[in-house]
Amino acid sequence: MRLTVLLLLLVATRAAAQTPPAPPLREHVVVTATVAPVPFDALTRSVTTITREELEKLGVTSVADALRLLPGVDAKARGPRDVQTDFSIRAAAFGQSLVLVDGLRLNDSQSGHHNGDIPMPLAAIDRIEVLAGTGSAVHGADALGGTINILSRRDRHALATVAIGQHGYVSAQGSASGLVLPEAWLVTGWGARSSGFAFDRDFAYGGGAVRGRLDDRWTVDVRHQRKAFGANQFYGPSPSKEWTDQTLAAMAWQRTADAWAATVRVQWRNHGDHFRWDINRPGFAENEHRTDAAEATVTVARPVSDRAHLAFGAMAGGDWIRSSGLGAHRYARAAGYGELRWHPAPRAVVQGGLRLDRYSTFGGSWSPTLSSGVWLTPALRLRASTSRLQDPDVHRALLPGPRPPGTIRSARRIGLGRRWRRRLDARRLGALVQRVQARRSRRHRLGPAERGGPVADDERPRRDHAGRRSERRPAMARGAGAAGVRGA
């Protein structure tokens, strides 16, 4: 701990002693790594951003596909076509990575498996920001491994795409803003279905979202989606089925007066999950869950001096869980947080933050962080950070038996980052996409035994008439055709 703090001070001192001009700041602003938005070049944490233009060049078909391309992010599919996906950042558990949509929390108290139910199609995404490493001092204790923030488009556009393929696969999505709609409003819808490449591997999902500004201060956001998919042999030697639905509603108020900037936001999320172990045996190992989560946040920011910026705020909320398997649970939560960013020199940033969380059932936790960054050259930056956090482990606390204590962890990181050009090289991009597609194809071809799951009777090793070992695997669907229509 002392060594890390000394290194942070050394980085700042070294930068203060140098007087070369600072590198030009980008127009890109990052909203995930700090309490208040900051320019990309003022970051002291490791943040990866993938833009809409890059998503179009990559040719990915889902958010999970895009996240698979980012370093440190592990996206594990739990259903066909990423209909359910677990996200893990830097080897943290899937329930220890926070997922946001336009700053709205998607993490579910009942199970981290639902954190990947993202109510937004690729057509409506402006960019994806991934904060690697603990973000507890900003977002709370469930941001242990990192934070994923998916941001919607703000530009004028009209886009619709349709794709068709084998096994009755049909997919459509659309997004529009401006043109016949008000400038500050976004309307989007999406849906897909397939009969599946094998028995009980069918799926269907769809949803819609509306986001817009009522005036200069008020913003509303309403989203809804539903999913249903078969999971034959995935959870075990049984043809399982799962249905989920989610409704998200939020309202935000913003005001800027002199040097002060204030934001008040209220959010409500309702998520339902219906799981049937065997579709041929209704009522056997069948569970239904319903989670409601509500919270209100207030954030205030202002510059303290020409070199320092202060941001602080508070939040309060609660979660209500009704489950046929886990029973009924509820708990309240509240937090206060603050962050100070200081520029000791034009090329250096030192940032400190503290967050205090309190849970009605799990106790309290405090998460301090200290980080620093300095541009050694216009394209090379040195970063160092240290933090302490406590994970209340909400999901385990819902299981029968005594509640486990929170886990106290500390994280110290030293990194060297290079500023890369935003232009993508076509040859390297094509090779990267081919590697990802090959890895996905191999993962789908693997049987449950090779994935670490139970082995079905029709996938057990067999021997032919000569005694040689053989294995049968289901055939996979091949490529699909696609057609798109764009307007602007």
C-alpha positions, -999 to +999 in steps of 0.1 A: +000+000+000+028+025+009+047+016-022+017+023-044+010+056-027+046+066-031+045+057-067+014+078-072+031+108-056+063+102-076+043+102-109+027+135-100+059+151-089+078+140-120+051+154-142+050+187-122+088+191-129+083+189-166+069+217-187+063+204-222+029+213-237+001+189-229-012+167-257-044+179-274-075+167-257-100+147-276-136+156-280-146+122-267-159+123-231-160+092-209-189+089-184-182+055-168-149+058-150-157+089-128-187+104-109-187+133-134-179+130-171-143+137-180-123+140-213-106+108-224-071+123-219-079+132-182-086+095-173-065+078-146-082+044-150-081+018-178-112+024-200-118+008-234-143+023-258-158+008-289-177+032-311-207+028-334-184+032-365-162+004-352-192-018-345-204-014-381-169-024-394-167-054-371-200-068-384-210-081-350-246-091-344-250-085-306-235-066-277-220-098-264-202-103-297-187-068-294-176-073-258-158-105-268-134-084-288-123-063-258-094-072-236-102-084-201-139-092-209-152-127-209-187-132-224-201-167-218-232-176-237-259-195-218-282-198-248-283-196-286-275-163-304-264-148-270-300-148-258-285-151-223-249-142-216-227-138-185-202-110-184-169-113-165-142-086-163-107-095-153-116-129-139-143-116-115-175-136-111-204-127-135-223-112-105-193-090-096-193-069-129-217-040-132-238-035-164-253-001-172-274+012-200-272+050-203-261+049-167-291+029-155-282-002-135-292-037-149-277-059-122-303-082-107-304-091-070-319-126-077-292-138-101-262-123-119-272-144-150-298-117-158-273-089-159-268-095-196-305-088-205-297-056-223-328-037-235-311-021-265-303-033-301-270-026-319-288-002-342-294+022-313-259+020-297-235+050-299-206+034-280-197+009-253-174+019-225-157-007-203-140+002-171-115-026-163-108-031-126-128-021-095-152+008-099-167+004-064-158+040-053-180+053-081-207+027-088-209+005-056-197-028-043-211-048-072-186-032-096-158-054-082-144-066-115-154-037-137-182-018-153-198-020-187-218+011-198-238+009-231-247+044-244-275+052-269-273+073-300-279+111-299-276+119-336-302+122-363-306+089-380-331+063-394-319+027-396-336-007-401-320-041-407-335-075-415-316-109-415-329-143-423-312-177-421-316-214-416-339-231-391-365-204-394-342-177-382-355-141-387-341-110-371-351-073-374-342-041-356-347-005-362-337+029-346-347+065-354-341+100-341-349+133-357-364+134-392-401+128-385-394+125-348-383+153-324-346+160-324-339+148-288-360+116-290-349+081-298-373+053-307-360+018-313-374-018-316-359-052-321-369-089-324-356-123-335-368-159-336-356-194-347-369-229-345-333-240-334-307-262-350-317-290-326-346-301-304-353-275-277-328-250-290-354-226-303-356-190-291-376-158-296-371-123-282-382-088-288-385-054-272-388-016-276-374+016-261-382+053-261-358+079-247-361+117-250-360+151-235-392+168-224-374+201-222-339+215-214-339+198-180-361+167-180-353+134-197-375+102-197-364+066-206-388+036-209-377+001-221-393-033-223-382-067-236-392-104-235-372-135-241-379-173-244-353-199-252-347-237-251-317-250-232-316-287-241-287-304-223-273-271-211-283-271-174-282-309-173-295-340-190-329-325-196-347-303-222-350-271-202-369-239-210-366-203-197-387-172-201-376-137-190-391-102-192-378-068-181-392-033-178-370-003-171-382+032-165-363+063-155-366+100-153-337+125-149-335+162-141-304+183-149-295+219-142-264+240-146-260+273-127-228+292-128-201+266-120-225+241-104-239+211-123-266+190-106-283+158-117-313+140-101-323+106-114-350+081-104-350+046-118-373+016-115-366-019-129-388-050-129-374-083-140-392-117-142-377-152-147-395-185-153-374-216-155-386-252-162-361-280-158-380-303-181-405-290-206-422-325-205-427-324-167-444-291-157-440-284-120-408-305-115-378-283-106-398-253-119-391-219-105-405-184-109-388-152-097-398-116-098-374-087-088-382-051-084-355-025-078-359+012-073-333+039-066-328+077-066-295+094-071-284+130-067-250+141-081-234+176-078-202+187-095-182+219-097-146+231-103-128+240-071-100+259-089-084+260-123-067+226-116-092+208-093-127+195-098-150+181-071-180+158-076-202+143-048-236+128-044-259+103-026-282+075-035-310+055-018-331+026-030-343-009-023-348-044-038-378-067-035-375-104-045-404-128-048-392-163-057-409-198-056-375-213-048-357-186-027-388-171-009-395-134-004-367-110+004-363-073+005-335-049+016-328-012+015-295+004+005-280+039+006-247+054-003-227+086-002-198+093-025-173+119-034-144+124-059-117+150-063-097+153-095-065+174-094-041+184-122-007+192-106+007+197-141-008+200-176+003+164-183-007+148-150-038+139-131-043+127-095-077+115-085-091+103-052-125+090-043-145+075-014-179+057-013-198+046+018-225+020+013-250+008+038-274-022+034-302-029+057-295-067+057-258-070+048-242-042+068-220-015+055-188-011+034-165+017+024-145+019-008-116+044-011-095+047-043-065+067-053-052+069-089-028+089-110-018+092-146+009+111-165+015+114-202+052+105-207+049+113-244+020+125-265+012+088-272+023+070-240+007+073-205+017+058-172-011+049-147-011+037-111-040+031-088-048+015-054-082+008-038-099-011-011-134-026-014-158-049+003-181-072-016-214-079+003-221-110-020-258-103-023-266-134-043-251-159-018-269-141+010-303-151-005-295-188-003-307-208+028-284-209+058-263-183+076-254-151+057-218-150+046-197-120+056-186-096+030-152-101+014-126-074+019-103-070-011-076-046-021-064-038-056-032-022-067-024-016-104+004-001-124-002+002-161+015+016-192-009+026-220-004+038-255-027+061-273-037+043-305-052+058-336-090+053-338-088+042-375-092+004-378-069-015-401-090-036-425-066-065-427-061-068-390-098-063-384-107-091-408-083-115-391-096-106-357-132-113-368-123-146-383-106-157-350-136-147-330-160-166-353-138-197-353-137-196-315-175-193-313-180-221-338-157-244-319-175-236-286-209-245-301-196-277-316-182-289-282-203-314-263-214-309-227-185-331-214-159-308-231-177-277-218-175-291-182-213-300-181-232-333-178-231-358-206-262-368-224-268-404-235-266-395-272-233-377-267-214-403-248-183-418-264-192-447-287-171-475-304-176-487-339-175-524-351-137-523-351-135-510-315-124-475-324-137-447-303-161-423-320-184-395-309-216-381-323-224-344-322-253-324-335-251-306-368-246-268-366-264-242-386-244-225-412-243-189-425-273-167-430-282-141-455-289-105-445-304-074-460-304-039-447-321-006-454-307+027-442-319+063-443-306+095-429 
